[in-house]
Amino acid sequence: MTDFQKNKDLVFEQVAQATKAANRSQESVKIIAVTKYVDSGVAARLIDTGIEHIGENRVDMFLDKYEALKDKNLTWHLIGTLQRRKVKNVINYVDYFHALDSVKLAAEIQKRAEHPIKCFLQVNISEEESKHGFKVSEIDEALAEISDFDKVEIVGLMTMAPKNASESEIDDIFGKADKLRQELQARQLAHMPFTELSMGMSGDFPIAIRNGATFVRIGSSFFK
């Protein structure tokens, strides 16, 4: 049987070690427990160990867990691709949306949101054809179009490393993401603070933390 408390304590200790190694404070990195592979009952057992942030990839799973667990004091993250036709169903339950990958999606959020939504601009640093997100060269034009949307607050960037990338390749991609985030933050754009960086999963979160990640998305390590 899975020992959720043991797994949670181990993950949090590993993240604490990574933040210390990066000369950062433990409070500077938030851990999102990604529960996409388990039902709400299993998720509840993990949450009871002291989890504060929960992440889901799919709208239907997000809504199922939100309904079952809404009485718990959680911060809710939608971390997967969001189809525009589903925005109206979910966006007002989301605390952070990690995959804003088009201006059209931003426009739909603006239309459907009842309050400002904290969004991460998904950026495809590696420019893989299979990945969603803006290319770096597309960001300026996208931000100019999104700038009129007062319900879309761009809190930072989200990126992912390619599968099977080497540690040096991951380090390079994550480093470029943080450099870009800092450049965008320095512009001091209205409702676009760019203070946050969402990157790093179970296999590469120490590299992400070394490169400035403020949110890491960890799933499989909690459910071994």
SERO-4910 file (N, C-alpha, C, O; in steps of 0.05 Angstrom, whole numbers):
BEGIN
 pado doro    nc1    nc2    nc3   cac1   cac2   cac3    cc1    cc2    cc3    oc1    oc2    oc3
  Met    A     17    -24      0      0      0      0     18     25      0     38     26     14
  Thr    A     10     45    -15     25     69    -17     25     84      9      4     88     22
  Asp    A     49     92     18     52    108     43     54    137     34     75    148     28
  Phe    A     31    150     34     29    178     24     45    197     41     58    215     30
  Gln    A     45    194     67     60    212     84     90    209     79    104    229     78
  Lys    A     99    185     77    127    181     71    135    193     45    156    207     43
  Asn    A    119    188     24    125    199     -2    125    230     -2    142    242    -14
  Lys    A    105    241     11    102    270     13    127    282     27    138    301     17
  Asp    A    134    270     50    157    280     65    182    279     49    199    297     50
  Leu    A    186    257     33    210    253     17    211    274     -5    232    287    -10
  Val    A    188    279    -19    188    299    -41    194    326    -30    210    341    -41
  Phe    A    182    334     -7    186    360      4    215    363     14    226    385     12
  Glu    A    227    342     24    255    343     33    273    346      8    293    361      9
  Gln    A    267    332    -13    284    334    -37    282    362    -49    302    373    -59
  Val    A    258    374    -49    255    401    -59    270    421    -41    283    440    -50
  Ala    A    268    416    -14    283    434      4    313    432      0    326    452      1
  Gln    A    323    408     -6    352    405    -11    359    420    -37    381    432    -38
  Ala    A    342    418    -57    348    431    -82    348    461    -79    364    475    -91
  Thr    A    329    472    -64    328    501    -60    352    511    -44    364    532    -49
  Lys    A    361    495    -24    384    502     -8    409    501    -26    426    519    -24
  Ala    A    412    481    -43    435    479    -61    436    503    -80    457    511    -89
  Ala    A    412    514    -87    411    537   -105    412    563    -90    409    585   -102
  Asn    A    418    562    -64    420    587    -48    394    603    -49    394    627    -50
  Arg    A    371    588    -47    345    601    -47    331    593    -22    337    573     -9
  Ser    A    311    609    -14    295    602      9    275    581      3    266    578    -20
  Gln    A    268    565     22    249    543     18    222    554     10    208    540     -5
  Glu    A    215    577     19    189    589     13    187    598    -17    166    605    -26
  Ser    A    210    600    -30    210    610    -58    200    590    -78    196    597   -101
  Val    A    197    565    -71    188    544    -89    163    531    -78    163    521    -55
  Lys    A    141    531    -94    116    518    -86    113    491   -101    119    490   -125
  Ile    A    104    471    -87    102    444    -98     73    439   -105     55    440    -88
  Ile    A     68    434   -131     41    427   -141     40    396   -143     55    384   -157
  Ala    A     21    384   -128     17    355   -130     -1    350   -153    -25    358   -153
  Val    A      9    337   -174     -6    331   -198    -20    304   -194     -7    283   -191
  Thr    A    -47    305   -194    -62    281   -187    -77    269   -211    -98    257   -207
  Lys    A    -67    273   -234    -82    265   -258    -85    235   -261   -103    225   -275
  Tyr    A    -68    219   -247    -70    190   -251    -87    177   -229    -89    152   -229
  Val    A    -98    192   -210   -113    180   -188   -140    193   -185   -145    215   -196
  Asp    A   -158    179   -172   -185    190   -168   -185    209   -143   -165    212   -130
  Ser    A   -208    221   -138   -209    241   -117   -205    229    -89   -195    243    -71
  Gly    A   -212    204    -86   -208    191    -60   -179    188    -53   -170    193    -31
  Val    A   -163    179    -73   -134    177    -69   -122    204    -66   -104    208    -50
  Ala    A   -131    223    -82   -120    250    -80   -125    261    -52   -108    275    -41
  Ala    A   -148    256    -41   -155    266    -14   -136    255      7   -128    269     25
  Arg    A   -128    230      4   -109    217     23    -82    231     21    -69    236     42
  Leu    A    -73    239     -3    -48    253     -6    -51    281      6    -33    291     20
  Ile    A    -73    295      0    -77    322     10    -76    323     40    -66    342     52
  Asp    A    -86    302     53    -87    301     82    -59    300     95    -57    303    119
  Thr    A    -39    295     79    -11    295     89      0    323     92     22    327    103
  Gly    A    -14    343     81     -5    371     83     -1    384     56     13    404     54
  Ile    A    -13    373     35    -11    386      8    -29    411      7    -52    410     17
  Glu    A    -19    432     -5    -34    457     -7    -40    464    -36    -60    478    -42
  His    A    -25    454    -55    -29    460    -84    -34    434    -99    -20    415    -96
  Ile    A    -56    434   -114    -63    410   -130    -66    418   -159    -76    439   -166
  Gly    A    -56    401   -177    -56    406   -206    -69    384   -222    -65    360   -216
  Glu    A    -84    392   -242    -97    373   -260    -92    381   -289    -91    405   -295
  Asn    A    -90    361   -306    -85    366   -335   -111    370   -350   -112    387   -368
  Arg    A   -131    355   -343   -156    354   -359   -179    367   -345   -182    365   -320
  Val    A   -196    381   -360   -218    396   -349   -237    377   -334   -245    384   -311
  Asp    A   -244    354   -345   -264    337   -332   -253    326   -305   -268    325   -285
  Met    A   -227    319   -304   -215    310   -279   -212    333   -259   -216    329   -235
  Phe    A   -206    356   -269   -205    380   -252   -232    384   -238   -233    388   -214
  Leu    A   -253    384   -254   -280    390   -243   -289    368   -223   -301    374   -203
  Asp    A   -282    343   -230   -289    321   -211   -276    325   -184   -289    323   -163
  Lys    A   -250    331   -185   -235    334   -160   -243    360   -145   -245    360   -121
  Tyr    A   -249    381   -160   -257    406   -147   -283    401   -132   -286    410   -109
  Glu    A   -302    387   -144   -328    382   -131   -324    365   -106   -336    370    -85
  Ala    A   -306    345   -108   -302    327    -85   -286    339    -63   -289    331    -39
  Leu    A   -268    358    -69   -248    367    -50   -250    397    -44   -232    408    -32
  Lys    A   -272    410    -53   -273    439    -50   -275    449    -22   -270    472    -16
  Asp    A   -281    430     -3   -282    439     25   -254    440     38   -251    449     60
  Lys    A   -234    430     24   -207    431     34   -194    457     25   -201    468      4
  Asn    A   -175    466     40   -162    492     35   -140    488     15   -116    485     22
  Leu    A   -147    489    -11   -128    483    -32   -126    506    -52   -144    522    -55
  Thr    A   -102    508    -64    -98    525    -87    -99    507   -112    -85    488   -114
  Trp    A   -117    515   -131   -123    497   -154   -108    507   -179   -109    530   -187
  His    A    -93    488   -192    -78    493   -216    -88    476   -239    -89    452   -237
  Leu    A    -95    489   -261   -100    474   -286    -75    476   -302    -67    498   -311
  Ile    A    -62    453   -307    -35    454   -318    -34    443   -347    -13    445   -360
  Gly    A    -56    432   -357    -56    421   -384    -68    439   -405    -79    460   -398
  Thr    A    -66    430   -429    -78    445   -452   -108    449   -448   -122    430   -440
  Leu    A   -117    473   -454   -145    479   -450   -158    487   -477   -149    506   -489
  Gln    A   -178    472   -485   -192    479   -509   -210    503   -504   -222    505   -483
  Arg    A   -213    520   -524   -228    544   -520   -257    539   -513   -270    553   -498
  Arg    A   -268    517   -524   -297    511   -519   -302    502   -491   -325    502   -482
  Lys    A   -280    495   -476   -284    486   -448   -277    507   -428   -280    503   -404
  Val    A   -268    531   -437   -260    552   -418   -283    559   -400   -279    562   -375
  Lys    A   -307    562   -411   -330    571   -395   -337    551   -372   -348    559   -352
  Asn    A   -330    526   -375   -337    506   -356   -319    506   -331   -327    498   -309
  Val    A   -294    516   -334   -274    512   -313   -260    537   -303   -251    537   -280
  Ile    A   -258    558   -319   -239    579   -314   -244    593   -287   -225    602   -274
  Asn    A   -269    595   -278   -274    610   -254   -269    594   -228   -273    604   -206
  Tyr    A   -261    568   -231   -253    552   -209   -223    551   -206   -212    540   -186
  Val    A   -208    562   -225   -179    559   -227   -165    582   -213   -172    605   -217
  Asp    A   -146    575   -196   -129    596   -184   -106    603   -202    -99    627   -205
  Tyr    A    -93    583   -214    -71    587   -233    -76    570   -258    -81    546   -256
  Phe    A    -73    582   -281    -74    567   -307    -46    568   -319    -36    590   -324
  His    A    -35    545   -324     -7    543   -331     -2    540   -362     22    538   -370
  Ala    A    -22    540   -378    -17    533   -406    -31    552   -425    -45    544   -444
  Leu    A    -27    578   -421    -38    598   -440    -20    598   -465      2    608   -464
  Asp    A    -30    586   -486    -13    581   -509    -22    595   -535    -12    590   -557
  Ser    A    -43    613   -533    -51    627   -557    -66    653   -549    -78    654   -527
  Val    A    -66    672   -566    -81    697   -562   -111    691   -562   -126    703   -547
  Lys    A   -119    672   -579   -148    665   -580   -158    653   -554   -180    659   -545
  Leu    A   -141    638   -541   -148    626   -515   -149    649   -494   -167    648   -478
  Ala    A   -131    667   -495   -132    690   -477   -158    706   -481   -170    715   -461
  Ala    A   -166    709   -505   -191    724   -511   -215    710   -500   -234    722   -490
  Glu    A   -215    683   -501   -237    668   -490   -238    669   -460   -259    671   -448
  Ile    A   -214    669   -447   -213    672   -418   -224    700   -410   -239    703   -391
  Gln    A   -215    720   -425   -225    747   -420   -256    748   -422   -269    762   -406
  Lys    A   -267    734   -440   -296    734   -445   -311    719   -422   -333    728   -414
  Arg    A   -299    698   -412   -313    680   -393   -306    685   -364   -322    678   -346
  Ala    A   -283    697   -358   -275    699   -330   -291    721   -315   -297    742   -327
  Glu    A   -297    715   -290   -312    734   -274   -293    751   -256   -302    769   -243
  His    A   -268    744   -257   -247    758   -242   -221    753   -255   -219    735   -272
  Pro    A   -200    768   -249   -174    763   -262   -163    735   -256   -164    726   -233
  Ile    A   -154    722   -277   -143    694   -274   -112    696   -276   -102    707   -295
  Lys    A    -99    684   -257    -69    683   -258    -61    662   -278    -66    638   -275
  Cys    A    -48    671   -299    -40    654   -322    -10    654   -326      4    674   -321
  Phe    A      0    631   -334     28    628   -343     27    627   -373     13    611   -385
  Leu    A     44    643   -386     47    642   -415     64    617   -421     87    615   -412
  Gln    A     53    599   -436     69    575   -443     88    582   -466     79    590   -487
  Val    A    113    577   -461    133    584   -481    148    559   -489    157    543   -473
  Asn    A    151    556   -515    164    532   -527    194    540   -532    201    546   -555
  Ile    A    210    540   -511    238    548   -513    253    530   -533    269    540   -549
  Ser    A    247    504   -532    262    485   -549    252    485   -578    264    473   -595
  Glu    A    229    498   -582    216    499   -609    211    472   -621    213    468   -645
  Glu    A    203    453   -604    195    427   -613    168    429   -628    150    443   -618
  Glu    A    166    416   -650    141    418   -665    117    405   -650     94    414   -653
  Ser    A    123    385   -633    102    371   -619     92    386   -595     72    377   -583
  Lys    A    105    407   -587     98    421   -562     80    446   -568     84    460   -588
  His    A     61    450   -550     46    475   -551     62    498   -540     84    494   -529
  Gly    A     52    522   -544     65    545   -532     76    565   -553     79    558   -576
  Phe    A     81    589   -543     92    610   -561    122    605   -565    137    598   -546
  Lys    A    131    610   -589    160    612   -594    169    639   -582    153    658   -580
  Val    A    194    640   -575    204    665   -563    199    689   -582    193    711   -573
  Ser    A    202    684   -608    199    706   -627    170    715   -630    165    737   -641
  Glu    A    151    700   -619    123    708   -621    112    723   -596     90    733   -596
  Ile    A    128    724   -576    118    734   -550    111    763   -551     90    771   -540
  Asp    A    128    780   -562    122    809   -562     95    815   -575     80    831   -564
  Glu    A     90    803   -598     65    808   -612     41    798   -595     20    811   -593
  Ala    A     45    774   -583     23    763   -567     17    781   -543     -6    785   -536
  Leu    A     38    790   -529     33    807   -506     19    833   -513      3    843   -498
  Ala    A     26    844   -536     13    869   -545    -17    864   -549    -33    882   -542
  Glu    A    -25    841   -559    -53    835   -563    -67    828   -537    -91    835   -534
  Ile    A    -53    815   -519    -65    808   -493    -67    831   -474    -82    830   -454
  Ser    A    -52    852   -479    -49    874   -460    -76    887   -453    -78    900   -432
  Asp    A    -96    885   -470   -122    898   -465   -140    880   -448   -162    889   -440
  Phe    A   -131    855   -442   -149    836   -428   -144    839   -398   -125    829   -388
  Asp    A   -162    852   -384   -159    857   -356   -165    832   -339   -160    832   -315
  Lys    A   -177    811   -350   -183    787   -336   -160    766   -339   -161    744   -327
  Val    A   -139    773   -354   -117    755   -358    -92    767   -346    -80    786   -357
  Glu    A    -84    757   -323    -60    767   -309    -37    748   -315    -37    725   -306
  Ile    A    -17    757   -330      6    740   -337     26    741   -314     42    759   -312
  Val    A     25    720   -297     42    720   -273     70    710   -279     89    715   -264
  Gly    A     73    696   -302    100    685   -308     99    668   -333     81    669   -349
  Leu    A    120    651   -335    124    633   -358    122    604   -349    129    598   -326
  Met    A    113    587   -367    114    558   -362    129    546   -386    123    553   -409
  Thr    A    146    527   -381    159    512   -402    165    484   -393    165    478   -369
  Met    A    170    467   -413    177    439   -407    201    431   -424    204    441   -447
  Ala    A    217    414   -414    240    404   -429    231    380   -446    212    367   -440
  Pro    A    245    376   -469    238    353   -486    243    327   -471    260    325   -453
  Lys    A    227    307   -478    232    280   -467    259    270   -476    268    275   -498
  Asn    A    272    256   -458    298    244   -463    321    265   -467    342    258   -477
  Ala    A    316    290   -459    337    310   -461    358    304   -440    351    294   -418
  Ser    A    383    311   -446    404    308   -426    402    329   -405    388    349   -408
  Glu    A    417    325   -383    416    345   -361    426    372   -371    415    393   -363
  Ser    A    446    372   -388    457    398   -398    437    411   -416    434    436   -416
  Glu    A    422    396   -432    401    407   -449    378    419   -433    369    441   -439
  Ile    A    370    404   -412    349    414   -395    358    440   -381    343    459   -379
  Asp    A    383    440   -371    394    463   -358    394    487   -376    388    510   -367
  Asp    A    400    483   -401    401    505   -421    373    516   -426    369    540   -426
  Ile    A    353    498   -429    326    507   -435    314    522   -411    302    543   -414
  Phe    A    318    511   -387    307    524   -363    321    550   -357    309    569   -348
  Gly    A    347    551   -363    362    576   -359    352    598   -378    350    621   -370
  Lys    A    346    591   -403    336    610   -422    308    620   -414    302    643   -418
  Ala    A    292    602   -403    265    610   -394    267    630   -371    252    650   -371
  Asp    A    285    626   -353    288    646   -331    299    672   -340    290    693   -331
  Lys    A    317    671   -359    328    696   -370    306    712   -384    304    736   -381
  Leu    A    289    698   -399    267    711   -413    247    722   -393    237    745   -396
  Arg    A    241    707   -372    223    717   -351    233    743   -339    218    761   -335
  Gln    A    259    743   -333    271    767   -321    269    791   -340    263    814   -331
  Glu    A    274    786   -365    272    808   -385    243    819   -387    239    843   -388
  Leu    A    224    801   -386    196    809   -387    187    823   -362    172    843   -362
  Gln    A    196    814   -339    190    827   -313    201    855   -313    187    873   -303
  Ala    A    224    859   -324    237    886   -324    220    906   -340    224    930   -336
  Arg    A    203    897   -358    187    916   -374    165    929   -357    154    950   -365
  Gln    A    158    916   -335    137    927   -317    111    932   -332     99    954   -331
  Leu    A    102    912   -346     77    914   -362     53    912   -344     53    897   -324
  Ala    A     31    926   -350      7    926   -335     -5    897   -334     -6    884   -355
  His    A    -14    888   -311    -24    862   -305     -8    839   -317    -19    818   -325
  Met    A     18    843   -320     37    822   -329     62    823   -312     83    831   -322
  Pro    A     61    816   -287     84    819   -269    108    801   -276    131    808   -270
  Phe    A    102    778   -288    124    759   -295    143    753   -271    167    753   -274
  Thr    A    131    748   -248    147    741   -224    151    711   -221    168    703   -205
  Glu    A    135    695   -235    135    666   -230    145    650   -253    146    660   -276
  Leu    A    154    626   -247    165    608   -268    156    580   -261    165    568   -241
  Ser    A    140    568   -278    129    541   -274    144    522   -292    140    522   -317
  Met    A    161    506   -280    176    486   -295    188    466   -276    193    472   -253
  Gly    A    193    442   -286    204    421   -269    183    401   -261    162    409   -250
  Met    A    189    376   -265    171    354   -257    187    334   -240    210    340   -232
  Ser    A    176    310   -235    189    291   -217    218    285   -226    235    282   -209
  Gly    A    223    284   -252    249    276   -261    270    299   -263    294    293   -265
  Asp    A    261    324   -264    280    345   -269    276    370   -251    287    391   -258
  Phe    A    261    367   -229    256    391   -213    281    403   -201    281    428   -197
  Pro    A    302    388   -193    326    401   -182    339    420   -202    349    441   -195
  Ile    A    339    413   -228    350    430   -249    332    455   -252    343    477   -255
  Ala    A    306    451   -250    288    474   -253    292    493   -230    292    518   -234
  Ile    A    294    483   -206    298    500   -182    324    515   -184    326    539   -177
  Arg    A    345    502   -194    371    515   -198    368    539   -218    384    558   -217
  Asn    A    349    537   -235    345    557   -256    321    576   -250    311    588   -269
  Gly    A    313    577   -225    293    598   -218    264    590   -217    247    607   -213
  Ala    A    257    564   -220    229    556   -218    217    564   -192    230    561   -171
  Thr    A    193    574   -193    178    581   -168    155    561   -163    145    560   -141
  Phe    A    147    547   -184    127    525   -181    139    501   -195    147    502   -218
  Val    A    139    478   -181    146    453   -193    122    434   -193    107    434   -173
  Arg    A    119    418   -214     95    402   -217    103    372   -214    115    361   -232
  Ile    A     96    361   -191    106    334   -185     82    315   -182     64    320   -166
  Gly    A     83    293   -197     61    274   -196     70    246   -187     63    238   -165
  Ser    A     85    233   -204     91    204   -199    105    199   -173    101    178   -161
  Ser    A    122    217   -164    137    212   -139    119    210   -114    127    199    -94
  Phe    A     95    221   -116     77    220    -93     62    193    -92     51    185    -71
  Phe    A     62    178   -114     44    155   -116     59    129   -120     47    110   -131
  Lys    A     84    127   -112    100    103   -116     89     81    -99    100     58    -99
***
